[in-house]
């Protein structure tokens, strides 16, 4: 299905993209920009993976909470954030 975009702002963005990349074909520029963006999104680390990686680094450094003393954990976090 063809895509027709009649928006001056989008046309301006494509022109800027063409100028920045040295490309001359608007269709190819849109194809490449969308493809690059999809690749970047696919390569982006998920929040779950980021948190797991940080938790692993914290555990390796010895920063592991047993979860048994929530008040002490809160006090520690408050102190770290300067909220003591």
Buried (B, 14 or more C-beta within 10 A) or exposed (E): EEEEEEEEEEEEBBEEBBEEEEBEEBEEBBEBBEEEEEEEEEEEEEEEEEEEEEEEEEEEEEEEEEEEEEEEEEEBEEEEEEEE
